[in-house]
Amino acid sequence: MNPMHLLRAARWARKPPSAKRVKLVLGVVAICLVLVAIEHVVGWPEALTIESPRKPVLPR
């Protein structure tokens, strides 16, 4: 574990984030989970799929 992570955890233990910031982070996580669920149920749009180029065939 990086020592910077320990310093950040210590700072959060001394001065926790505000309730407003916690709600913001939870809201962003919830939106991401909703988008993942929609993608899982509906599927990825064909228009956004990148066509993979054909592999070059080397002559023998």
N, C-alpha and C positions, 0 to 999 in steps of 0.2 A: 504494500500500500504506500502510496506517495505521501510524504510528510505534509504536503500542502493540504491533502484531504483531511488529515488529522487536525491541522490548524483551523480549517474551515468548520469542521464539526465542533471544535471547542468554541469558536466564535458564535456558532448557532446555539450552543448550549447556554452561553452567557447572555446572548441577546437574540431570542428567537424571532423569526420573521413575523410581520403583522398578520392579523386575520385576513386583511384585504389581499395580501400577497399570496397567502395560502389558498384562498378562494380562486384567485387568478390561475395559479398553477393547476389546481384540481379541475378548473374549467377547461384549460387547454388539454389536459390529459383526457378528460371526458370527450372532448371534440375529436381527438385523435382516435380514441377507441370506437366512437360512432362511425368515423370514416372507414376504419378497418373492418368493422362489422358490415357496413354497406358494401364494401368491395368484396367481402367474402360471400355475401348472399347474392349480389347482383353479378359480380364478376368484373373483370377489367375490360374497358371499352376497346373494341377492335381498332378504332381510329387512333388510339393512343399507343398501340403496340408498334414497336420498331421492327421493321422487316429485317431479318438477319441476311446479310449478303451471302451469296453462295461461296463456298470454299473454292479457291482456284484449283483446278485439276492439272496436275503435272503430267506431261506426256511421258510414256514409258519408253 
